[in-house]
Amino acid sequence: MCWNRFAPPLRNEPAVTDISLRLSLQPVLAGDFEDMLALRIDAMRPSLERVGRFDLARSRERLSAGFLPQYMQHILLDGARVGFFTIKPEGDTALRFDHLYLRSNASGQGIGSWVLLQVLSQARERGLAVRLTALKESDSNRFYLRHGFVLQGEEGVDLHYEWPVTESAT
């Protein structure tokens, strides 16, 4: 199965907000890298500056190392790209959720929740856990905890989380 295609939310899943009707996903192409890098910098700069780790060259290097278009999706709001994410297999029992980035002016609208509910619904259907890593000083930590992720450990400035398949996507 190709992991860069996501089914619509299950019918019994509640709508996140009315904004969900304005959202869609679009496959990432190899030529999208520079636009995605600019978006990643916009999304990550404040958190990275808080921990003294913002560096343009490192931002390029990090995205380049994880740039796997076959597992990536653009997030569109009213047809305009406002973010992207990566979801890829991690062994036989889990998915790795990487690079959920939203433009700074798009955050706080329910877009991340909409994406995450789709990912968790698919993981639940397949009986797979979802793992991710977040920056210690990032506001995303509260977001992931609120959606049922459990802290598994930390390493340097990173926190490692897992969403066990038995949890519900709320």
C-alpha positions as CSV (number, residue, x, y, z in Angstrom):
1,M,0.0,0.0,0.0
2,C,1.2,3.5,-0.8
3,W,1.4,5.5,2.4
4,N,1.1,8.9,0.7
5,R,-2.6,8.5,0.0
6,F,-5.1,9.0,2.9
7,A,-8.7,8.0,3.0
8,P,-11.2,10.5,4.3
9,P,-11.9,10.3,8.0
10,L,-14.1,7.5,9.1
11,R,-17.8,8.4,9.0
12,N,-18.1,8.1,12.8
13,E,-15.3,10.5,13.3
14,P,-16.5,14.0,14.4
15,A,-15.5,16.9,12.2
16,V,-12.6,18.9,13.7
17,T,-14.1,22.2,12.7
18,D,-15.8,23.7,9.7
19,I,-12.3,24.3,8.3
20,S,-12.1,20.6,7.6
21,L,-14.4,21.2,4.6
22,R,-11.7,23.6,3.2
23,L,-8.8,21.2,3.6
24,S,-7.3,18.7,1.2
25,L,-4.0,16.8,0.6
26,Q,-1.8,16.8,-2.4
27,P,1.2,14.6,-3.2
28,V,4.7,16.0,-2.9
29,L,6.9,16.1,-6.0
30,A,10.7,16.2,-6.1
31,G,10.7,19.8,-7.4
32,D,8.8,21.0,-4.3
33,F,11.8,20.9,-2.0
34,E,12.7,24.7,-1.9
35,D,9.1,25.7,-1.2
36,M,8.9,23.1,1.5
37,L,12.2,24.3,3.0
38,A,10.8,27.9,3.2
39,L,7.7,26.6,4.9
40,R,9.7,24.5,7.4
41,I,11.8,27.5,8.3
42,D,8.7,29.6,8.9
43,A,7.2,26.9,11.1
44,M,10.3,25.9,13.1
45,R,12.3,29.1,13.5
46,P,10.7,30.3,16.8
47,S,11.0,26.9,18.5
48,L,14.6,26.4,17.3
49,E,15.6,30.0,18.4
50,R,14.2,29.3,21.9
51,V,16.6,26.4,22.3
52,G,19.5,28.2,20.5
53,R,19.5,25.8,17.5
54,F,18.3,27.8,14.5
55,D,20.6,27.5,11.6
56,L,19.7,27.9,7.9
57,A,22.2,25.3,6.7
58,R,21.0,22.8,9.3
59,S,17.4,23.4,8.4
60,R,18.2,22.5,4.8
61,E,20.2,19.5,5.8
62,R,17.5,18.1,8.1
63,L,14.7,18.5,5.5
64,S,17.0,17.0,2.8
65,A,17.8,14.0,5.0
66,G,14.1,13.2,5.4
67,F,12.8,14.3,2.0
68,L,11.0,11.3,0.8
69,P,8.2,12.5,-1.6
70,Q,6.6,9.1,-1.8
71,Y,5.6,9.4,1.9
72,M,4.9,13.1,2.0
73,Q,1.7,15.2,1.5
74,H,1.1,18.9,1.1
75,I,-1.7,20.3,3.2
76,L,-4.0,22.7,1.3
77,L,-6.4,25.2,2.7
78,D,-8.7,26.5,0.0
79,G,-6.3,25.1,-2.6
80,A,-3.2,27.0,-1.2
81,R,-0.4,25.1,0.4
82,V,-0.2,25.8,4.1
83,G,1.8,22.8,5.4
84,F,3.1,19.3,4.8
85,F,3.8,16.1,6.7
86,T,5.5,12.7,6.3
87,I,4.1,9.4,7.3
88,K,6.1,6.3,6.6
89,P,6.3,2.7,7.7
90,E,8.6,1.9,10.7
91,G,9.1,-1.8,10.9
92,D,6.0,-4.0,10.9
93,T,4.3,-2.5,14.0
94,A,4.4,1.3,13.6
95,L,4.3,4.4,11.4
96,R,6.8,7.2,11.8
97,F,5.0,10.6,11.7
98,D,7.6,13.3,10.7
99,H,7.6,16.8,9.5
100,L,4.2,18.1,10.4
101,Y,4.8,21.8,9.6
102,L,2.3,24.5,9.1
103,R,2.9,28.1,8.1
104,S,2.9,30.3,11.1
105,N,-0.3,32.1,10.0
106,A,-2.1,28.8,9.6
107,S,-1.5,27.4,13.0
108,G,-4.2,27.3,15.7
109,Q,-7.1,26.7,13.2
110,G,-7.5,23.0,13.6
111,I,-5.5,22.0,10.5
112,G,-2.9,19.9,12.5
113,S,-5.8,18.1,14.3
114,W,-7.5,17.4,11.0
115,V,-4.2,15.8,9.6
116,L,-3.5,13.9,12.8
117,L,-7.1,12.5,13.0
118,Q,-6.7,11.1,9.5
119,V,-3.3,9.6,10.2
120,L,-4.5,8.0,13.5
121,S,-7.6,6.6,11.8
122,Q,-5.5,4.9,9.2
123,A,-3.1,3.6,11.9
124,R,-6.0,2.2,14.0
125,E,-7.5,0.5,10.9
126,R,-4.1,-1.2,10.3
127,G,-3.3,-2.0,13.9
128,L,-0.2,0.2,13.9
129,A,1.3,2.5,16.6
130,V,2.4,6.0,15.5
131,R,5.8,7.3,16.6
132,L,7.2,10.8,16.4
133,T,9.8,13.1,17.8
134,A,9.3,16.7,18.8
135,L,11.6,19.5,20.0
136,K,11.5,20.0,23.8
137,E,10.6,23.7,23.7
138,S,8.0,23.3,20.9
139,D,4.3,24.1,21.4
140,S,3.7,20.9,19.5
141,N,4.3,18.8,22.7
142,R,1.0,19.9,24.2
143,F,-0.7,19.1,20.9
144,Y,0.6,15.6,20.7
145,L,-0.2,14.8,24.4
146,R,-3.7,16.1,23.8
147,H,-4.1,13.7,21.0
148,G,-3.1,10.6,23.0
149,F,0.6,10.4,22.4
150,V,2.7,9.1,25.3
151,L,6.2,10.3,26.1
152,Q,8.7,7.4,25.6
153,G,11.9,9.2,26.3
154,E,14.2,12.2,25.5
155,E,17.5,12.7,23.8
156,G,19.3,16.0,23.7
157,V,16.6,18.6,22.7
158,D,14.2,15.9,21.3
159,L,11.3,14.2,23.0
160,H,10.1,10.8,21.6
161,Y,6.4,10.0,21.6
162,E,4.2,7.0,20.7
163,W,0.5,6.7,20.1
164,P,-0.4,3.2,20.9
165,V,-3.0,1.7,18.5
166,T,-5.4,1.0,21.4
167,E,-5.9,4.7,22.0
168,S,-8.7,6.5,20.3
169,A,-8.0,9.5,18.0
170,T,-9.7,12.4,19.7
